[in-house]
Amino acid sequence: MKQVENKNLTMILLGIGIVIFMSTLDSSIVTVALPVLSKALSTNMSLINWVVTMYLIVMSSTLMIFGKLGDKYGKIKFFKLGTVIFVISSALCALSVNWLSLILSRSLQAIGAAMTMATSNGIIVEVFPDNRRGQALGWMGSFVSLGGIIGPSLGGILLNFFPWHIIFWLNVPIGFIATYILVKYLPSKLDKTFANDGFDLAGSVLLLVGFTSMFIGILLSQQWGWADWRILSLTIVGLILLVILYRYESKQAEPILPVALFKNKWFTMQLLACFMVFIVDFFFDVLAPFYLQNARGFSPLFSGFFLLIFPVVQLFIAPMSGSLADRHDPFKITLVGLAIISFGQIFYVISGLHNPIWIFAIGAAFAGLGNGLFHSPNNVLVMENVDEKDYGSAGSVYSLARTVGMVVGSAMSTTLLFGSMSILDGSRVKSYIPSKPQLFIDGMHMTFGLSCLISVILLLGIFLWHRKATQK
């Protein structure tokens, strides 16, 4: 491949990062606008929830397909096409006049997001030289996490001053800037393609139906509860189809799901770590707004700025950890990050109704520091353990692990929170009870305590696994 000039590499990273930030941001920014959208489009909350649900389902179900197509026909081509689709569909979302047109536009937007997220890491690994790859992947980790965590706070701030359309119109001018950068500095001649025979249609269908069924079950569990027969049926059917998919794909020459990658223990372990960390991250993402606005009575505007602590700290730390990963053992850096994430959650557990808010802020800052140290070297470890021909597939699997972690973390946190509150109250609790703020605090302590325990188990598990693997 032709050597790319350093100034061009910076612009390529900026262009890709902007698109990935927008793609991730739109998975969470809409959540705070749901009450406004429900009123503006004259529909109920159960229907308008599909504006968020459909985006996550479509994006997650198509990530692997676009990763494979990117390997076959060119990751840069698919990334650019996905960017254009995302920008156009964002304008269509802003122009929607009813909930159905909005949901259809969101589905198209999710397809564009999936095309970009499935191919971004592969482009970075192919285009950037070894001595800058870790730093570049570190920035990518920052853009992804910043988009996922900042969504609710940015959405809350914007909706204080503008109509709901702003959360979609925002993507259009920024998307045009990113498109210009990509066209100028990321020419398609840099694309690498790896031709193969045919396309795994049966595997694609199994993947689409399996993930869609499982995701609908997980996402709707927050409304109907896990005991509902529909939730159990959808989730079980989805899991069964995914097991069938795994067995089927292990016999295919060109599988849509690269099962051979999972035989690489390093790849699988780091992927699992990424998945678990995103689960833990979204405990904070879901519970923090309840704590700040409902329990402590802070305004949405204050809460929005407060929630920026986590992503802003991570934004500054991640590139530095990426540079460290280029020069030192990235695995050790991930362990330090996991340790800090675990320690930081203690501050959530000791936060209450009347103690200083800076205690909770310290926890958020530690979360940003730990995540900043973890994700960049983790990204490096995942991508450097696969062959060049599998960069697209590995990148899409990594993006899928992040997305599924977000969804599972969101569903798991609310299930545990309201489950804990129900046990403590002796009755079914399905939302925050204004007359019982301490009940929420107690439930929050139990939920964050479990989140901290998950982090510690993950840290010890990876450390012991690594020590055993290196002793062989």
DOBA-60079 format. One record per residue (C-alpha): residue number from 0; residue in one letter; x, y, z. Coordinates in steps of 0.02 Angstrom, whole numbers. Example, Ala and Ser with C-alpha at 12.3 -4.5 7.8 and 13.67 -1.06 7.14 Angstrom:
BEGIN
PT,0,A,615,-225,390
PT,1,S,684,-53,357
This chain:
BEGIN
PT,0,M,0,0,0
PT,1,K,60,174,-40
PT,2,Q,128,265,112
PT,3,V,6,397,175
PT,4,E,77,565,232
PT,5,N,64,604,418
PT,6,K,-47,757,391
PT,7,N,-164,651,286
PT,8,L,-170,518,421
PT,9,T,-228,649,545
PT,10,M,-367,706,429
PT,11,I,-418,525,393
PT,12,L,-430,491,580
PT,13,L,-532,650,604
PT,14,G,-653,607,463
PT,15,I,-680,428,520
PT,16,G,-691,481,702
PT,17,I,-827,611,668
PT,18,V,-935,482,579
PT,19,I,-911,349,713
PT,20,F,-950,477,848
PT,21,M,-1113,524,761
PT,22,S,-1160,341,732
PT,23,T,-1134,297,916
PT,24,L,-1211,459,978
PT,25,D,-1374,424,889
PT,26,S,-1396,261,984
PT,27,S,-1418,359,1146
PT,28,I,-1457,543,1113
PT,29,V,-1637,505,1063
PT,30,T,-1680,426,1230
PT,31,V,-1700,594,1319
PT,32,A,-1811,658,1178
PT,33,L,-1938,516,1186
PT,34,P,-2066,610,1294
PT,35,V,-2052,761,1177
PT,36,L,-2067,651,1022
PT,37,S,-2217,560,1093
PT,38,K,-2309,724,1117
PT,39,A,-2253,804,953
PT,40,L,-2299,653,846
PT,41,S,-2459,615,942
PT,42,T,-2417,437,993
PT,43,N,-2391,338,1153
PT,44,M,-2228,296,1238
PT,45,S,-2232,111,1194
PT,46,L,-2234,152,1008
PT,47,I,-2111,295,1014
PT,48,N,-1987,183,1108
PT,49,W,-1960,94,942
PT,50,V,-1866,249,883
PT,51,V,-1724,192,996
PT,52,T,-1758,5,987
PT,53,M,-1762,-8,797
PT,54,Y,-1597,85,778
PT,55,L,-1507,-35,894
PT,56,I,-1587,-191,818
PT,57,V,-1550,-146,637
PT,58,M,-1373,-88,673
PT,59,S,-1327,-241,777
PT,60,S,-1407,-365,658
PT,61,T,-1315,-300,504
PT,62,L,-1141,-262,575
PT,63,M,-1068,-432,533
PT,64,I,-1141,-431,358
PT,65,F,-1064,-263,315
PT,66,G,-899,-314,393
PT,67,K,-890,-465,277
PT,68,L,-944,-363,125
PT,69,G,-812,-233,168
PT,70,D,-677,-366,165
PT,71,K,-740,-428,-2
PT,72,Y,-775,-266,-96
PT,73,G,-678,-133,-2
PT,74,K,-697,-61,172
PT,75,I,-668,120,118
PT,76,K,-806,109,-13
PT,77,F,-929,42,115
PT,78,F,-877,170,246
PT,79,K,-907,315,126
PT,80,L,-1073,244,66
PT,81,G,-1128,217,246
PT,82,T,-1084,398,287
PT,83,V,-1191,464,144
PT,84,I,-1337,351,194
PT,85,F,-1322,407,375
PT,86,V,-1324,593,332
PT,87,I,-1472,578,212
PT,88,S,-1573,473,333
PT,89,S,-1536,596,474
PT,90,A,-1619,733,370
PT,91,L,-1766,615,338
PT,92,C,-1781,587,527
PT,93,A,-1789,775,556
PT,94,L,-1923,793,421
PT,95,S,-2032,652,489
PT,96,V,-2214,697,518
PT,97,N,-2270,540,611
PT,98,W,-2196,399,714
PT,99,L,-2197,272,570
PT,100,S,-2095,383,452
PT,101,L,-1975,421,594
PT,102,I,-1949,237,634
PT,103,L,-1922,194,450
PT,104,S,-1796,336,435
PT,105,R,-1709,277,593
PT,106,S,-1695,102,517
PT,107,L,-1608,175,364
PT,108,Q,-1498,279,478
PT,109,A,-1449,121,572
PT,110,I,-1397,36,409
PT,111,G,-1280,182,371
PT,112,A,-1212,175,549
PT,113,A,-1182,-13,536
PT,114,M,-1086,8,373
PT,115,T,-968,134,453
PT,116,M,-945,46,620
PT,117,A,-913,-122,538
PT,118,T,-771,-56,431
PT,119,S,-689,84,533
PT,120,N,-565,-20,634
PT,121,G,-513,-118,480
PT,122,I,-475,45,386
PT,123,I,-372,111,532
PT,124,V,-269,-49,544
PT,125,E,-239,-53,355
PT,126,V,-198,130,328
PT,127,F,-99,176,484
PT,128,P,82,119,510
PT,129,D,127,11,659
PT,130,N,201,154,760
PT,131,R,39,256,751
PT,132,R,-91,118,750
PT,133,G,-116,108,938
PT,134,Q,-139,295,955
PT,135,A,-262,296,810
PT,136,L,-363,153,884
PT,137,G,-357,246,1049
PT,138,W,-439,396,969
PT,139,M,-568,280,891
PT,140,G,-607,211,1063
PT,141,S,-630,388,1125
PT,142,F,-750,433,985
PT,143,V,-853,275,1015
PT,144,S,-864,293,1204
PT,145,L,-891,481,1194
PT,146,G,-1036,456,1075
PT,147,G,-1115,321,1183
PT,148,I,-1097,409,1351
PT,149,I,-1123,591,1299
PT,150,G,-1289,560,1210
PT,151,P,-1412,586,1354
PT,152,S,-1321,739,1422
PT,153,L,-1299,822,1252
PT,154,G,-1479,783,1207
PT,155,G,-1542,857,1369
PT,156,I,-1442,1017,1342
PT,157,L,-1500,1039,1161
PT,158,L,-1683,1007,1202
PT,159,N,-1676,1147,1330
PT,160,F,-1652,1271,1188
PT,161,F,-1714,1192,1025
PT,162,P,-1858,1085,956
PT,163,W,-1831,895,945
PT,164,H,-1778,906,761
PT,165,I,-1608,975,814
PT,166,I,-1545,805,871
PT,167,F,-1559,744,691
PT,168,W,-1519,904,596
PT,169,L,-1356,912,694
PT,170,N,-1290,764,594
PT,171,V,-1314,846,424
PT,172,P,-1185,988,423
PT,173,I,-1062,884,526
PT,174,G,-1089,738,407
PT,175,F,-1054,848,256
PT,176,I,-889,902,335
PT,177,A,-841,722,371
PT,178,T,-888,670,193
PT,179,Y,-779,807,119
PT,180,I,-631,752,227
PT,181,L,-655,570,178
PT,182,V,-669,607,-8
PT,183,K,-513,718,-5
PT,184,Y,-398,620,109
PT,185,L,-461,439,102
PT,186,P,-461,390,-82
PT,187,S,-536,223,-132
PT,188,K,-369,172,-211
PT,189,L,-309,138,-32
PT,190,D,-441,1,-18
PT,191,K,-386,-179,2
PT,192,T,-505,-314,-55
PT,193,F,-498,-500,-23
PT,194,A,-602,-589,-154
PT,195,N,-689,-749,-107
PT,196,D,-817,-866,-179
PT,197,G,-999,-818,-153
PT,198,F,-1092,-745,-6
PT,199,D,-1157,-839,146
PT,200,L,-1343,-802,124
PT,201,A,-1407,-937,243
PT,202,G,-1289,-879,379
PT,203,S,-1343,-698,351
PT,204,V,-1526,-744,372
PT,205,L,-1492,-843,532
PT,206,L,-1390,-697,600
PT,207,L,-1522,-567,557
PT,208,V,-1668,-666,630
PT,209,G,-1570,-727,781
PT,210,F,-1503,-558,835
PT,211,T,-1667,-470,797
PT,212,S,-1766,-593,904
PT,213,M,-1642,-586,1048
PT,214,F,-1626,-396,1043
PT,215,I,-1813,-367,1040
PT,216,G,-1828,-481,1191
PT,217,I,-1690,-392,1288
PT,218,L,-1749,-216,1245
PT,219,L,-1934,-247,1279
PT,220,S,-1892,-332,1444
PT,221,Q,-1877,-158,1519
PT,222,Q,-2062,-128,1482
PT,223,W,-2140,-301,1504
PT,224,G,-2021,-384,1628
PT,225,W,-1919,-543,1607
PT,226,A,-2060,-653,1672
PT,227,D,-2171,-609,1521
PT,228,W,-2189,-762,1406
PT,229,R,-2161,-654,1252
PT,230,I,-1994,-592,1317
PT,231,L,-1938,-767,1365
PT,232,S,-1993,-838,1197
PT,233,L,-1906,-704,1093
PT,234,T,-1745,-715,1193
PT,235,I,-1739,-905,1193
PT,236,V,-1778,-917,1006
PT,237,G,-1643,-789,970
PT,238,L,-1514,-883,1073
PT,239,I,-1559,-1050,991
PT,240,L,-1541,-975,817
PT,241,L,-1372,-901,862
PT,242,V,-1312,-1070,926
PT,243,I,-1371,-1149,762
PT,244,L,-1282,-1008,669
PT,245,Y,-1119,-1043,759
PT,246,R,-1125,-1229,719
PT,247,Y,-1174,-1196,539
PT,248,E,-1040,-1065,511
PT,249,S,-902,-1178,578
PT,250,K,-929,-1286,422
PT,251,Q,-930,-1145,293
PT,252,A,-781,-1094,187
PT,253,E,-830,-909,189
PT,254,P,-940,-886,344
PT,255,I,-1031,-723,380
PT,256,L,-986,-751,564
PT,257,P,-798,-782,573
PT,258,V,-806,-924,701
PT,259,A,-623,-966,668
PT,260,L,-577,-802,752
PT,261,F,-652,-864,916
PT,262,K,-527,-1007,919
PT,263,N,-396,-874,950
PT,264,K,-401,-863,1140
PT,265,W,-321,-689,1145
PT,266,F,-450,-620,1025
PT,267,T,-596,-700,1119
PT,268,M,-536,-647,1291
PT,269,Q,-510,-465,1242
PT,270,L,-677,-463,1152
PT,271,L,-763,-529,1309
PT,272,A,-675,-397,1413
PT,273,C,-738,-259,1296
PT,274,F,-915,-328,1307
PT,275,M,-913,-333,1497
PT,276,V,-840,-158,1516
PT,277,F,-977,-84,1407
PT,278,I,-1106,-171,1517
PT,279,V,-1029,-89,1670
PT,280,D,-1019,80,1582
PT,281,F,-1205,80,1544
PT,282,F,-1249,48,1726
PT,283,F,-1184,225,1752
PT,284,D,-1267,290,1594
PT,285,V,-1439,230,1652
PT,286,L,-1431,259,1840
PT,287,A,-1338,427,1846
PT,288,P,-1481,532,1772
PT,289,F,-1603,455,1898
PT,290,Y,-1484,496,2040
PT,291,L,-1446,674,1985
PT,292,Q,-1619,732,1930
PT,293,N,-1741,627,2031
PT,294,A,-1651,589,2193
PT,295,R,-1544,747,2209
PT,296,G,-1661,867,2118
PT,297,F,-1535,944,2000
PT,298,S,-1596,1023,1838
PT,299,P,-1580,929,1672
PT,300,L,-1457,1063,1614
PT,301,F,-1344,1039,1767
PT,302,S,-1360,850,1752
PT,303,G,-1314,859,1568
PT,304,F,-1153,953,1604
PT,305,F,-1114,841,1753
PT,306,L,-1128,685,1646
PT,307,L,-993,755,1532
PT,308,I,-861,717,1666
PT,309,F,-849,533,1616
PT,310,P,-829,556,1426
PT,311,V,-720,712,1435
PT,312,V,-592,627,1549
PT,313,Q,-592,476,1436
PT,314,L,-572,585,1282
PT,315,F,-409,655,1350
PT,316,I,-340,490,1418
PT,317,A,-377,370,1274
PT,318,P,-253,440,1146
PT,319,M,-116,438,1279
PT,320,S,-153,257,1321
PT,321,G,-151,219,1135
PT,322,S,24,294,1122
PT,323,L,77,192,1274
PT,324,A,9,36,1190
PT,325,D,123,70,1040
PT,326,R,276,69,1154
PT,327,H,232,-47,1299
PT,328,D,133,-205,1335
PT,329,P,-49,-159,1297
PT,330,F,-114,-301,1406
PT,331,K,-40,-225,1565
PT,332,I,-120,-58,1522
PT,333,T,-292,-140,1506
PT,334,L,-270,-216,1679
PT,335,V,-232,-45,1754
PT,336,G,-386,24,1668
PT,337,L,-496,-116,1736
PT,338,A,-428,-90,1911
PT,339,I,-470,96,1905
PT,340,I,-645,60,1836
PT,341,S,-675,-60,1982
PT,342,F,-609,62,2112
PT,343,G,-709,209,2043
PT,344,Q,-875,123,2071
PT,345,I,-848,126,2258
PT,346,F,-886,312,2250
PT,347,Y,-1055,275,2170
PT,348,V,-1094,152,2310
PT,349,I,-1058,278,2448
PT,350,S,-1153,422,2364
PT,351,G,-1319,462,2447
PT,352,L,-1455,593,2464
PT,353,H,-1360,718,2570
PT,354,N,-1172,694,2548
PT,355,P,-1072,810,2432
PT,356,I,-1103,783,2247
PT,357,W,-916,786,2214
PT,358,I,-908,609,2283
PT,359,F,-1013,548,2136
PT,360,A,-909,660,2021
PT,361,I,-748,573,2077
PT,362,G,-826,406,2030
PT,363,A,-869,474,1857
PT,364,A,-692,542,1835
PT,365,F,-616,374,1884
PT,366,A,-733,288,1761
PT,367,G,-672,403,1622
PT,368,L,-490,374,1672
PT,369,G,-510,185,1681
PT,370,N,-605,173,1517
PT,371,G,-479,286,1432
PT,372,L,-338,170,1486
PT,373,F,-433,10,1444
PT,374,H,-514,32,1274
PT,375,S,-367,89,1168
PT,376,P,-247,-54,1210
PT,377,N,-393,-176,1211
PT,378,N,-434,-122,1034
PT,379,V,-252,-149,985
PT,380,L,-249,-324,1061
PT,381,V,-408,-373,969
PT,382,M,-351,-312,798
PT,383,E,-170,-370,806
PT,384,N,-223,-550,838
PT,385,V,-311,-574,670
PT,386,D,-250,-594,491
PT,387,E,-258,-446,372
PT,388,K,-397,-526,268
PT,389,D,-507,-532,425
PT,390,Y,-486,-350,480
PT,391,G,-662,-304,424
PT,392,S,-743,-455,506
PT,393,A,-643,-431,667
PT,394,G,-687,-246,672
PT,395,S,-871,-283,649
PT,396,V,-867,-417,786
PT,397,Y,-784,-290,901
PT,398,S,-917,-159,860
PT,399,L,-1052,-290,889
PT,400,A,-980,-332,1060
PT,401,R,-986,-147,1107
PT,402,T,-1165,-126,1047
PT,403,V,-1228,-284,1131
PT,404,G,-1138,-230,1290
PT,405,M,-1231,-63,1285
PT,406,V,-1399,-149,1263
PT,407,V,-1369,-282,1395
PT,408,G,-1299,-153,1517
PT,409,S,-1450,-41,1494
PT,410,A,-1576,-183,1517
PT,411,M,-1478,-266,1657
PT,412,S,-1457,-105,1757
PT,413,T,-1643,-62,1757
PT,414,T,-1691,-243,1795
PT,415,L,-1573,-249,1943
PT,416,L,-1618,-75,2004
PT,417,F,-1806,-100,2006
PT,418,G,-1786,-280,2062
PT,419,S,-1684,-224,2211
PT,420,M,-1808,-85,2250
PT,421,S,-1952,-211,2240
PT,422,I,-1866,-329,2363
PT,423,L,-1828,-187,2484
PT,424,D,-2004,-113,2472
PT,425,G,-2096,-279,2476
PT,426,S,-2198,-232,2322
PT,427,R,-2175,-220,2133
PT,428,V,-2079,-62,2088
PT,429,K,-2068,-13,1904
PT,430,S,-2009,168,1913
PT,431,Y,-1938,301,2027
PT,432,I,-2053,339,2175
PT,433,P,-2041,526,2220
PT,434,S,-2104,495,2397
PT,435,K,-1970,364,2431
PT,436,P,-1802,436,2374
PT,437,Q,-1704,329,2497
PT,438,L,-1778,173,2418
PT,439,F,-1697,222,2254
PT,440,I,-1531,259,2340
PT,441,D,-1532,87,2422
PT,442,G,-1573,4,2257
PT,443,M,-1437,105,2170
PT,444,H,-1310,50,2300
PT,445,M,-1353,-133,2271
PT,446,T,-1347,-113,2082
PT,447,F,-1181,-21,2079
PT,448,G,-1113,-145,2206
PT,449,L,-1149,-286,2084
PT,450,S,-1073,-184,1943
PT,451,C,-915,-162,2047
PT,452,L,-913,-350,2081
PT,453,I,-926,-386,1894
PT,454,S,-776,-272,1862
PT,455,V,-671,-355,1998
PT,456,I,-713,-531,1936
PT,457,L,-669,-478,1758
PT,458,L,-504,-404,1816
PT,459,L,-454,-558,1916
PT,460,G,-516,-677,1781
PT,461,I,-414,-596,1642
PT,462,F,-260,-582,1753
PT,463,L,-265,-765,1804
PT,464,W,-303,-822,1626
PT,465,H,-155,-723,1559
PT,466,R,-37,-791,1691
PT,467,K,-92,-970,1653
PT,468,A,-78,-942,1464
PT,469,T,97,-868,1474
PT,470,Q,160,-1008,1587
PT,471,K,121,-1142,1457
